[in-house]
Amino acid sequence: MTMITEATTRAELDLRGDELIVVDFYRDDCRFCDMLAPVLDDLAYQFPFTRFLKANCSDIDGLAAEFDILAFPTVKLFREGREIDSLVGFVPAQILSELIGKSLYS
């Protein structure tokens, strides 16, 4: 998974055309974020044509507010620079896989 920074956040989300982008918004002090990370790493291999990004809201001031993140972890799906779906909290791999699969073909 690619780590995004404050300088690259908007560019990563805007310049990918119709490619599906999955962004993991997390914090360093979040236990559930730590649990979700390997799940997303596995899904990145299952969906090779989907771009997976990580955004550390502990390091980037204002990132959580910009993307309306109220709890961690939050996973948001983007296409053409727009949010198309999101999940909050730790969720099993099957639910994330179904969401990504549905978003790929909609």
PyMOL commands that set and color helices and strands:
alter all, ss='L'
color gray80, all
select helices_A, chain A and resi 9-14+31-46+63-66+93-104
alter helices_A, ss='H'
color red, helices_A
select strands_A, chain A and resi 2-4+21-26+51-56+74-79+82-88
alter strands_A, ss='S'
color yellow, strands_A
deselect
rebuild
show_as cartoon
